[in-house]
Amino acid sequence: MIRPLLSSEIPALAAVLAELPLMVRYKRTAEALGRDLEKALAHGDGLLVWDEGAGTAGLCWYFAAGTLGMGGYLRLIAVFPHSQSKGVGKALLDAFEAGVAKESRHAFLLVSSFNTDAQRFYERHGYRRVGTLPALVLPDVDEHIYWKRIPAP
């Protein structure tokens, strides 16, 4: 079930996120992630979790509008290892697109050049790579820009 993130869940969620290979590569600590999620929640960013009843198993963090003045931006989808390959990522992506569709018809996201699994995932779901930002965050990693036109609800 997808539902909004609760503030009380942030410390535990940030601890699990910090252990994911992507976060390790980007040197994102649980403390920094927790602070970022608290700010995002206070700011009104889209923060959704996949709740399996026994706790969260994934997170979707997005902005519904504002990207390039015309679309939403998916900041992060993270599916915890025990819930991968079970449709959680697709459900979270669908929820992001539904949130964006209320504001615009365009969805954007960035994917690290080394993250080929994520690139294939987004391409399977209709996203097209439209550019690259060289060494945007890390000097040895490019960020690929992906875009999708979102149908009207």
NUTOR-942824 format. One line per field, with one value per atom (N, C-alpha, C): residue in one letter; x, y, z; residue number from 0; atom name. Coordinates in steps of 0.001 Angstrom, whole numbers, plus 524288, in hexadecimal, padded with zeros to 5 digits. Layout:
N
resn a/...
X X/...
Y Y/...
Z Z/...
resi NUM/...
name CA/...
//
This chain:
153
resn m/m/m/i/i/i/r/r/r/p/p/p/l/l/l/l/l/l/s/s/s/s/s/s/e/e/e/i/i/i/p/p/p/a/a/a/l/l/l/a/a/a/a/a/a/v/v/v/l/l/l/a/a/a/e/e/e/l/l/l/p/p/p/l/l/l/m/m/m/v/v/v/r/r/r/y/y/y/k/k/k/r/r/r/t/t/t/a/a/a/e/e/e/a/a/a/l/l/l/g/g/g/r/r/r/d/d/d/l/l/l/e/e/e/k/k/k/a/a/a/l/l/l/a/a/a/h/h/h/g/g/g/d/d/d/g/g/g/l/l/l/l/l/l/v/v/v/w/w/w/d/d/d/e/e/e/g/g/g/a/a/a/g/g/g/t/t/t/a/a/a/g/g/g/l/l/l/c/c/c/w/w/w/y/y/y/f/f/f/a/a/a/a/a/a/g/g/g/t/t/t/l/l/l/g/g/g/m/m/m/g/g/g/g/g/g/y/y/y/l/l/l/r/r/r/l/l/l/i/i/i/a/a/a/v/v/v/f/f/f/p/p/p/h/h/h/s/s/s/q/q/q/s/s/s/k/k/k/g/g/g/v/v/v/g/g/g/k/k/k/a/a/a/l/l/l/l/l/l/d/d/d/a/a/a/f/f/f/e/e/e/a/a/a/g/g/g/v/v/v/a/a/a/k/k/k/e/e/e/s/s/s/r/r/r/h/h/h/a/a/a/f/f/f/l/l/l/l/l/l/v/v/v/s/s/s/s/s/s/f/f/f/n/n/n/t/t/t/d/d/d/a/a/a/q/q/q/r/r/r/f/f/f/y/y/y/e/e/e/r/r/r/h/h/h/g/g/g/y/y/y/r/r/r/r/r/r/v/v/v/g/g/g/t/t/t/l/l/l/p/p/p/a/a/a/l/l/l/v/v/v/l/l/l/p/p/p/d/d/d/v/v/v/d/d/d/e/e/e/h/h/h/i/i/i/y/y/y/w/w/w/k/k/k/r/r/r/i/i/i/p/p/p/a/a/a/p/p/p
X 80347/80000/80376/80230/8050F/80231/80544/80309/80730/8059A/80967/80D29/811EA/815D7/81455/814FB/81415/8194B/81952/81E1D/8209F/81D77/81F7A/8227B/821A6/8243B/8299A/82ACE/82F88/83490/8356D/83A70/83B74/8379E/8385B/838F0/835DE/83622/83B78/83D5A/84270/846D4/84667/84A6B/84AAA/84628/84609/847E5/8461D/847C1/84DAC/8500C/855B1/858E5/85690/85950/858DD/8557D/854DB/859C5/85B5E/8602D/8606E/85C11/85C06/85D71/85B30/85C41/861DB/863D6/86947/86CDF/86BCC/86F12/86F15/86A9A/86A2A/86B6A/86D1D/86EA7/86A47/8658A/860F8/86030/8610D/86075/85AC6/8599B/8544D/852DB/85687/85576/8541E/85742/85647/85123/85021/84B32/84693/8471A/842E6/841C1/845DA/8451A/8427D/8443F/841F9/83C39/83AED/83576/83209/83404/83108/82FF1/833F1/8333B/82F52/82FC7/82C3A/8269B/825D9/82099/81E64/821A1/81FEC/81EC0/82195/820EF/81C3B/81A43/815C8/8172C/81C09/81D86/81A2E/819C3/81720/81A90/818CB/81B9F/817D3/8187F/8150B/81830/815C1/8184D/814E4/81781/814D6/814C5/81027/80F7E/80D8E/810A6/80F2C/80C45/80ACC/8081E/80BE2/8106D/8146C/818A9/81770/81B32/81BDE/81EC1/81F84/82378/822A3/82612/82807/82678/8283B/8267E/82916/82812/82806/82493/8246C/82484/8284F/828E8/828D2/8252C/824A7/822A0/82347/820FE/81CED/81829/813F0/81480/81732/817A3/81CAD/81DD9/8223B/826F8/8278F/82C2A/82BFF/8300B/8306A/82B96/828F7/82456/81FA6/82002/81BAE/81A89/81D1B/81C0D/81DA7/81C8D/81DFA/82352/82595/82ACC/82AC6/82C81/82D0A/83272/832B0/837C1/839F0/8367E/83860/833F8/83512/83203/835EC/834AC/837FB/8347D/835DB/8330D/836DE/83550/838CA/839A8/83E47/83FC3/83BB4/8393C/83580/8307D/82FB3/82AEF/82BE8/830BC/831E8/82FA6/82E87/82C46/826DD/82403/81EAC/81AAE/81C44/818AD/81883/81BA6/81B9D/81D90/821D9/823F4/8200E/81D7D/81982/814F9/81345/80EF5/8107F/81544/8171A/817B1/8199A/81A13/814AD/810E2/80B85/80960/80A89/808AC/80B30/8103B/812EB/8104A/80F6A/80D0C/8078D/8049E/7FF5B/7FFB1/8038A/80447/805CD/8092C/80AD9/80652/80326/7FEDD/7FAF9/7FAC0/7F748/7F935/7FE4D/800BD/80293/80457/806B8/80680/808E2/80903/80E8F/8124F/817BC/81A24/81D00/81FCB/82593/828E0/82E81/8310C/8359D/838AB/83E4D/841CE/8474C/848AB/84C0D/84DFA/853E5/85696/85C45/85E12/86267/86460/865B4/86726/8687B/863B2/85F33/85A88/85753/85975/856EE/851C1/85135/84C2A/847DF/848F9/8451B/843FA/847F9/8471D/8435A/8443C/840B9/83B31/83ABC/8359C/8328C/834EC/8321D/830F1/83485/8338F/82F04/82EA4/82A3A/82507/82525/82057/81F8E/82205/820E0/82448/8283D/82BBA/82FEF/83153/83562/839F8/83E9D/84344/843D0/843F4/84405/848E7/84C56/8511D/85466/858E7/85C86/85EF2/85F61/86210/86728/86B95/87090/8723E/873BC/875FE/872C4/86DB1/86A42/86B0E/86B43/86BBB/87110/8729E/877B1/87B14/8801F/8837C/883EE/882DF/8835D/87E1C/879DD/874A3/87199/86F8D/86C04/8666D/8630A/85D7E/85A77/85791/85462/84F0D/84D41/84823/8442A/84000/83BBA/836C3/8336E/82E97/82A46/82585/820E9/81C55/81964/81488/8105F/80DD9/809EC/80483/80193/7FC4F/7F8C9/7F4DE/7F10F/7EE25/7ECF0/7EA19/7E495
Y 7FB6B/80000/804D8/808A2/80D91/8118E/81450/81857/81C83/8210A/82526/8237B/8255D/82483/82782/82505/82792/82959/82DB8/82FCD/82BEC/8291F/8255D/820DB/81FFF/81BB5/81D37/82234/82408/821BB/8218A/81F64/819C5/8166F/810FE/81096/81386/81379/81568/819A3/81BCB/817EB/814FF/8111C/80CD7/80B0E/806FD/8093C/80DED/8105B/810F5/81287/8137E/80E9C/809FE/8051A/8034E/805C6/80445/805C1/80279/8037E/808F2/80AE1/81014/81442/813E6/817C4/81756/81298/811D6/8146C/8138E/815D3/81BCA/81E1B/823C9/825E9/82267/823D9/826A7/82496/826CE/823D7/82669/823FF/82407/820C6/820A9/825FC/82882/82DA1/831AA/831D7/83598/83467/82F6E/82DF2/82F5F/82E6F/82FD1/835AC/838D4/83E84/8401C/83DCD/83F16/83D91/83908/83752/83AB4/83C45/83FCE/844FB/8472C/84C13/84B4F/846F4/845E4/8456A/842D7/8423E/84795/84ACC/85005/85379/8529D/855BF/85402/84F56/84D67/84A48/8486A/8450D/84017/83D8D/83888/83468/8322D/82E0D/829A0/8256F/820EE/81C25/818BA/813D0/80F3E/80AE5/805F2/80351/80253/80013/7FA7D/7F6D0/7F14E/7EF5F/7F2F1/7F16B/7F09C/7EE87/7EDB2/7F1DF/7F627/7FA61/7FBE8/80014/80208/7FEB2/7FE64/7FB4C/7FE74/8035C/806A0/80C35/80FB0/8154E/817C0/81B70/81EB9/82463/8275F/82CE6/8300B/833BD/836A4/83C2A/83F4A/84483/84430/845D2/8454E/84919/84D6F/85161/85474/85795/85B2D/859C2/854E7/85350/855A2/8587A/85B32/85E8E/8601E/86361/8609B/85B5A/858B3/85324/8512F/84BC6/84A53/84572/84354/840C6/84006/83DB5/83964/834CF/83064/830A3/831F9/8326F/82D17/829A1/82484/8208B/81BF4/81748/81378/81170/80D80/8090B/80464/7FFB1/7FC6F/7FB11/7F830/7F2AD/7F07E/7EB82/7E72C/7E69E/7E259/7E2FB/7E79C/7E890/7E978/7E8CE/7E9A4/7E542/7E6A2/7E301/7E109/7E446/7E2E4/7E6FB/7EA97/7EE96/7F384/7F3D1/7F870/7FD3C/7FCB0/80117/8032C/7FFB4/80146/80408/80211/80494/80A09/80A9D/80FC9/81374/81176/814A2/81662/812E1/8144C/81892/81838/81C2D/82176/82174/82648/828A6/82579/82771/8298B/82705/828F1/82E38/82EDC/833DF/83827/836E6/83AAF/83C19/8383C/8391D/83D2C/83E14/8421B/84791/84810/84D29/84E02/849E0/84A8E/8457A/8457F/840EF/83EE3/840B4/83F20/83D45/838ED/836DC/8365E/83806/837DB/834F2/832C6/83050/82FDD/82EEA/82DFF/82873/825F5/820BC/820CE/81ED4/81E8D/81B20/81CA1/819CB/8141C/812F4/80D8F/80A43/80CB1/809F9/807EA/80404/80200/7FF43/7FCF3/7FA83/7FEA7/8031B/80751/80978/809FB/80BE5/8084E/8033B/7FF7B/7FFCF/80056/800C1/80560/809F5/80E96/80E3A/80C2B/80B92/807CC/8039D/7FFF5/802A0/806CB/80976/80E96/80EF2/81338/81808/817F6/81C76/81C32/820C5/82125/82448/82257/82555/829D6/82EA1/83344/83699/83500/837FD/835C8/83834/83696/83B61/83B3F/83F52/83CF9/83E63/83C01/83D97/839B8/83A98/83E6C/83DEC/84191/8414D/83C9E/83BF5/839C2/835B0/83338/833E2/834B7/835B6/83136/82C76/827EF/825AB/82889/82691/82AC4/8294C/82CB8/82B7E/82F4B/82E8D/82F0A/82AEF/82AF6/82D48/830AE/83328/82FD3/82E69/82B74/82EBF/82DFB/830E5/82D44/82E76/82BAD/82F83/82F42/83243/82F1E/8319D/82F15/82FFC/82BD8/82C9C/82F58/8320D/834A1/83079/831C7/82DF0/82CF0
Z 80000/80000/80000/7FCC4/7FC94/7FFE5/80308/8066B/80768/8097E/80AAE/80F0B/80EAD/812BA/817A2/81C23/8212C/8236F/825F2/82847/82C07/82EE3/832B7/83031/82B23/82861/8263C/82637/8238E/825C2/82ADB/82CB4/82AE9/82B70/829D4/823E8/8210B/81B5C/81985/81BC5/81A46/81B59/81F8F/820D6/81CB1/81ADF/816D0/81199/8104C/80B68/80B21/80F71/80F90/80E5D/80F10/80E06/80859/8054C/7FFD6/7FCC3/7F909/7F614/7F3A1/7F199/7EF3E/7F33E/7F7E1/7FBF2/7FDF3/7FE39/7FFD6/7FBD9/7F6D4/7F2AD/7F2F8/7F449/7F49F/7FA19/7FD8D/802E6/805E7/80557/8080E/80D24/81175/8169E/8184F/81C28/81E52/82093/82317/82578/82142/81D19/818E1/8161F/81516/81299/81610/81B1A/81EBB/81EA9/81EC0/81E80/81966/81517/81003/80FB6/811C3/811AC/8152D/819AF/81D20/81A5E/817D4/814E8/8107C/80DB4/8095B/80B33/80F9D/811CD/81354/815D8/81775/812B9/80E85/809C9/8068A/8077C/80491/7FFBA/7FF69/7FB09/7FB25/7F6AE/7F67C/7F909/7FD3A/80007/80116/7FE25/7FE90/8000B/80308/8046E/802CA/801C5/800FA/80645/80846/80D77/80CD4/80EB9/80E54/81328/8168C/81B51/81FCB/81EA3/822A7/8224C/81FA9/81F15/81968/818A3/8135D/81068/80B52/807FE/80353/80304/7FEB5/7FF71/7FC91/7FCF5/7F78E/7F6D1/7F22A/7F404/7F20C/7F386/7EE87/7EE23/7E93F/7EA18/7E5F7/7E59D/7E14A/7E259/7DE86/7D9F7/7DAC1/7D6A2/7D75F/7D375/7D3D2/7D090/7CF0F/7CC22/7C6A5/7C558/7C053/7BF51/7C375/7C2FC/7C0B5/7C042/7BDA8/7BF78/7C377/7C4DE/7CA54/7CBB2/7D0C0/7D08D/7D519/7D578/7D988/7D7EF/7DB7A/7DDE4/7E2D3/7E572/7E6E3/7E89E/7EA4D/7EA6D/7E851/7E98D/7EBD3/7F060/7F2DE/7F4A7/7F2F5/7F49F/7F7C9/7FC6F/7FFEE/7FDD6/7FEC7/7FC60/7FCE5/80174/80231/7FEFC/7FCA5/7F9A4/7F3DB/7F223/7ECA1/7E947/7E46E/7E088/7E21C/7E4ED/7E686/7E4C7/7E15F/7DF78/7E2BD/7E6D4/7EA3D/7E749/7E46D/7E175/7DD86/7DAC2/7D6E4/7D98B/7DE06/7E0D9/7E2A2/7E492/7E642/7E194/7DD2F/7D875/7D69A/7D6BA/7D53F/7D8CE/7DDDF/7E18F/7E070/7DF2B/7DDA1/7D8DE/7D4D9/7D010/7D102/7D465/7D5B6/7D87A/7DBE9/7DE88/7DAB8/7D70C/7D317/7CF7E/7CE0F/7CA5B/7CC58/7D162/7D38E/7D23C/7D11F/7D03B/7CAA3/7C801/7C2DB/7BFBE/7BB42/7B7D7/7B6FD/7BA21/7B949/7BE67/7BE17/7C2A1/7C137/7C4D6/7C419/7C89F/7C78E/7CBAD/7C9D0/7CD7E/7CC4F/7CDEB/7CACF/7CC18/7CB83/7CF66/7CF42/7CAB5/7C85E/7C3CD/7C509/7C9D6/7CB3C/7CC8A/7CD3B/7CF0B/7CA67/7C7D3/7C31B/7C43E/7C8D1/7CA2A/7CA59/7CCC4/7CD06/7C795/7C460/7BF12/7BC23/7BC84/7B9EB/7BC2B/7C151/7C3DC/7C1A5/7C196/7BFBB/7B9E4/7B6E0/7B144/7B041/7B34F/7B2C7/7B3DF/7B6F7/7B877/7B589/7B0F8/7AD67/7ADD4/7B116/7B193/7AD5F/7AB51/7A74F/7A96B/7A86D/7A9E9/7A60C/7A81D/7A4C7/7A583/7A8F5/7A9B1/7AE13/7AEC8/7B2E3/7B560/7BA80/7BD79/7BF77/7BD1B/7BE9F/7C41A/7C740/7CC6F/7CFB7/7CF8D/7D264/7D843/7DA6E/7E016/7E194/7DEE4/7DFCC/7DAF0/7DBA0/7D719/7D343/7D506/7D196/7CFDC/7D0C9/7CF80/7CC8B/7C7FE/7C520/7C6CE/7C63B/7C768/7C251/7C0ED/7BC2E/7BD72/7BA04/7BA93/7B79E/7BA53/7B7E4/7B80F/7B418/7B399/7B199/7B354/7B167/7B134/7ACF6/7ACAE/7AF97/7B34D/7B693/7B43A/7B364/7B144/7B543/7B349/7B6AC/7B9D7/7BECA/7C214/7C023
resi 0/0/0/1/1/1/2/2/2/3/3/3/4/4/4/5/5/5/6/6/6/7/7/7/8/8/8/9/9/9/10/10/10/11/11/11/12/12/12/13/13/13/14/14/14/15/15/15/16/16/16/17/17/17/18/18/18/19/19/19/20/20/20/21/21/21/22/22/22/23/23/23/24/24/24/25/25/25/26/26/26/27/27/27/28/28/28/29/29/29/30/30/30/31/31/31/32/32/32/33/33/33/34/34/34/35/35/35/36/36/36/37/37/37/38/38/38/39/39/39/40/40/40/41/41/41/42/42/42/43/43/43/44/44/44/45/45/45/46/46/46/47/47/47/48/48/48/49/49/49/50/50/50/51/51/51/52/52/52/53/53/53/54/54/54/55/55/55/56/56/56/57/57/57/58/58/58/59/59/59/60/60/60/61/61/61/62/62/62/63/63/63/64/64/64/65/65/65/66/66/66/67/67/67/68/68/68/69/69/69/70/70/70/71/71/71/72/72/72/73/73/73/74/74/74/75/75/75/76/76/76/77/77/77/78/78/78/79/79/79/80/80/80/81/81/81/82/82/82/83/83/83/84/84/84/85/85/85/86/86/86/87/87/87/88/88/88/89/89/89/90/90/90/91/91/91/92/92/92/93/93/93/94/94/94/95/95/95/96/96/96/97/97/97/98/98/98/99/99/99/100/100/100/101/101/101/102/102/102/103/103/103/104/104/104/105/105/105/106/106/106/107/107/107/108/108/108/109/109/109/110/110/110/111/111/111/112/112/112/113/113/113/114/114/114/115/115/115/116/116/116/117/117/117/118/118/118/119/119/119/120/120/120/121/121/121/122/122/122/123/123/123/124/124/124/125/125/125/126/126/126/127/127/127/128/128/128/129/129/129/130/130/130/131/131/131/132/132/132/133/133/133/134/134/134/135/135/135/136/136/136/137/137/137/138/138/138/139/139/139/140/140/140/141/141/141/142/142/142/143/143/143/144/144/144/145/145/145/146/146/146/147/147/147/148/148/148/149/149/149/150/150/150/151/151/151/152/152/152
name N/CA/C/N/CA/C/N/CA/C/N/CA/C/N/CA/C/N/CA/C/N/CA/C/N/CA/C/N/CA/C/N/CA/C/N/CA/C/N/CA/C/N/CA/C/N/CA/C/N/CA/C/N/CA/C/N/CA/C/N/CA/C/N/CA/C/N/CA/C/N/CA/C/N/CA/C/N/CA/C/N/CA/C/N/CA/C/N/CA/C/N/CA/C/N/CA/C/N/CA/C/N/CA/C/N/CA/C/N/CA/C/N/CA/C/N/CA/C/N/CA/C/N/CA/C/N/CA/C/N/CA/C/N/CA/C/N/CA/C/N/CA/C/N/CA/C/N/CA/C/N/CA/C/N/CA/C/N/CA/C/N/CA/C/N/CA/C/N/CA/C/N/CA/C/N/CA/C/N/CA/C/N/CA/C/N/CA/C/N/CA/C/N/CA/C/N/CA/C/N/CA/C/N/CA/C/N/CA/C/N/CA/C/N/CA/C/N/CA/C/N/CA/C/N/CA/C/N/CA/C/N/CA/C/N/CA/C/N/CA/C/N/CA/C/N/CA/C/N/CA/C/N/CA/C/N/CA/C/N/CA/C/N/CA/C/N/CA/C/N/CA/C/N/CA/C/N/CA/C/N/CA/C/N/CA/C/N/CA/C/N/CA/C/N/CA/C/N/CA/C/N/CA/C/N/CA/C/N/CA/C/N/CA/C/N/CA/C/N/CA/C/N/CA/C/N/CA/C/N/CA/C/N/CA/C/N/CA/C/N/CA/C/N/CA/C/N/CA/C/N/CA/C/N/CA/C/N/CA/C/N/CA/C/N/CA/C/N/CA/C/N/CA/C/N/CA/C/N/CA/C/N/CA/C/N/CA/C/N/CA/C/N/CA/C/N/CA/C/N/CA/C/N/CA/C/N/CA/C/N/CA/C/N/CA/C/N/CA/C/N/CA/C/N/CA/C/N/CA/C/N/CA/C/N/CA/C/N/CA/C/N/CA/C/N/CA/C/N/CA/C/N/CA/C/N/CA/C/N/CA/C/N/CA/C/N/CA/C/N/CA/C/N/CA/C/N/CA/C/N/CA/C/N/CA/C/N/CA/C/N/CA/C/N/CA/C/N/CA/C/N/CA/C/N/CA/C/N/CA/C/N/CA/C/N/CA/C/N/CA/C/N/CA/C/N/CA/C/N/CA/C/N/CA/C
//
